[in-house]
């Protein structure tokens, strides 16, 4: 995958030595939250991260790469953060967090080909399911009882497997599902899963003052309505609407 590195050096306010270090944000190609468009990284998650980083007055870089690599970098390399990252029990203590960039319900998708989807979890377990390597949806699938999960490098590959018939089901968020439908992708809901929270996951040694500053700015963005405006600009419902309401946009 093409990799783009954007370095934005900001000096909006005097910084303490800890906050003067450069923070490296890494992410994946996963529209509409983080993706490349006309040579730049954009998306719902990207706009939020850039907004709160600028407001915090920190120096930062942003790079897009395959998810497994981004996740490993944020877990193991100091001053690295990965987004838009699903929060779950396994990851809770592996990182320090800035939440939420997104609250959404998960859904299992199937091809829109006239076939009948699974009516129960037991029926779903008899079907082939796929997800992305290192994606937190894998744990959600395992919690449901799936044991053999076809893993791909990114969501585009998983989607291609679904549409070609190599897998029968794939998990994603309701908002991503709506985005796929808006793009004209022939997919439909097969079964709802549990709701999830997504945020920024940073390497555990990231200075607490820096994390607190980012969290404070994200809290301000949410309370001011700025987060909802970002979602709306991308044609998706505000973050407050976490439950699925059929296929209403």
N, C-alpha and C positions, 0 to 999 in steps of 0.2 A: 504494500500500500504506500502510496505517495505520502511522504512525511513533510510537514511544514513546521518551521520553528519561528515563532513570533516573540520577540523580546521587547518588552515595554518597560523602560526605566522611568520611574515617576519620582517626583520630589515635591509632593503637594504639601508636606508638613515635615518639621524636624523629626527625625526618628532616633530611637534609642539604638545602641549597637546591635541588640538582638533583632530588632525589626528592620535594620538596615540591610540584612542579608537578603539575597535574592531567593524568592520562593518559586519553585518550578511546578507548574500545573501540567498534568498529562491527562489525555482523554482519548477516546476512540471515535470512529466514524459511526454515529448512531443518531440519525436524524429523527425528530427535529431538535434533539437536545444538544448534540455536538456533531458538527460535520463541516466539510470543506465546501465552500462556494466561491467561485471566481478567485481562487487562490488564497482565500482567508478562512480562518476558523470562525464559525458562527453557530448560532443555535440558542435554544432557551437556557440551557445550562451555562453556556459560554457567556452570554450576556449578563447573567447573574454574577458569575465569578469575576468577570472584568469590572462590573459595577462596584462590587464590594472590595475588590483589590485596590481599585483606584481611590475609593473613599477611605480606605485604610492607610493610604499613602505608602504602600510597600512597592519594592521592585519585584517584578515577576516575569517569568517566561511562560509560554504556552505551546505545547506540542501535541500533535495527534499521531496515534500509532495503534497497532493491534492491541486489543484489550488486555490479553495476558501479560504482555510486556509492560504496559502502563501500570497495571495493578502491582506487578512485581517491583517496579521502580519505586512506587509510592510506599510499598511495604518495607523496602530494604535500604533505600538511599535517603540520607538526611535532606531536609528541606524540599521534599517532593510530596505532591498531593495528587490524587486521582479523582476524577469526577466524570459523569454523574453516577455515583456509586450507591448501589443498594445496601441498606443497613440491615444486618441480621445478627443473630446471636454469635455465629462463628467469627464475624468480622468486628464485633463490638469492641473487643479489647486489643485488636491487632493494629488499630489506628487511633488517632485523635480526630474528632469529627466536627464539621460545621454543617448543621442541618436546619431545615430541609430545603433543598433546591426543588424538590418535587415530592408530593404525596399522591399515590395512585394505586388503583387496584390492578392486580395481575389477572391475565386471562390466557387460556390455552387457545391457540388459533388452529384452524384447519383450512384446507383448500376450499374455495367456493366453487364446487363442481357438482352440486346437486346431491351429494352423498350425505347420509345421516351421520351426525357426529355422535360421540359417546354420550349416553344418558346418565352414566354413573362413573365414579372414579375407577371402579373395578373394570368397566369397559375400556376406559382410557388406558389403564395399565397394560391392556393386551395390545395396544397400538405402539407404533414406533414414534419416539419423541426425540427432538433435537434441541440444542441450545448452544451457547457460546462457551468456549473454554475459559474458566475462571469467573464466569458470570454468576452472580448470587442466585439467579433463577434456578441454577442446578440444585442448590440446597432445597429450594422450594419444591422442585420435582421429587427429590429424594424423600422429603417429608411426606409427600403424597403416596410414596411407595414405589416410584420408578427406580429401577436398578440399572438398566442398560440405556444410557443416554448418548445419542450421537452428538459429538462435540465438534464445533467449527471455530474458525478463528474470529469471525465477526458475524453480526446479525444479517448482513447481506448474503453470506454463504448459507446461513441457516434458512433464510427465506427461500433461496434458490432450491435448496433441498426439499423444502415443503412443497413448492410449486411443481417440482419435477417428479414428486411422488417417492423420493428416497426416504422421507419421514412423513408421518401422518399428522403430527401435532408439534407446535412450538409455543413456548411461553413468552409473553411480553406484557407491557403495561397497557392499560386501556387507552391512554393517550397515544402511545405508539401505534396501537391498532387503528385508532381513528386517523392517524396520519397516513398509514398504509392505505386505508380505504380512500382517503382524499387523493392519494397518488394514483388510484385506479388499480391497485393490486387486488387480485381475486382471492381474498381471504375473508374468513368470517369466524365469529366466536364459536368455540366448541364447548367451553366450560369456564366458569369464573374460578379464580383462585383468591388467596388472601390479599389484603391491602399491604402496601409496602411504602417505606420512606427512603428517599434517595438524597445523597448530599455530597460533601467533599470529604474524602478520607486522606488524612495526612500522616506521614511517617511519625512514629510515636515520640521521637525526640524533637519535633518541631516546637519552638519556644511557645510556652503557654500564653504569653502576652500577645503573640501574633495570632494565635487561634482565637483568643478572646476578642481581639479587635475585628477579625473577620466575622465572627459570630454576631457581634454587636451591629455591624453594618448590614448583615443579612437580616437580622431582626428588624432593623429600620426599614429595609427595602420591603419586607413583608407588610409591616404595619402601615406604611405609606401607600400601599396599593401598587407599588412598582412591580412586584413580582407578578401580580395578576395581569398587569398591563403587558408584560413581556409575553405571557402565555397567550393573551388575546391577540397580540400582534402576529403570532404564528398560527392563528386560526384554531387554537385549542381552548377548552374551558379553563377558568381560573383554577389555581391550585386547591382552593377550598373545596371544590367539588371532587371528592375522592371516590365516591360511589358511582357505579355505572348506571346510566339511565337509558337502557336499551341502546338504540343507535342514534339517539338525538345528538345533534351537534351543539 
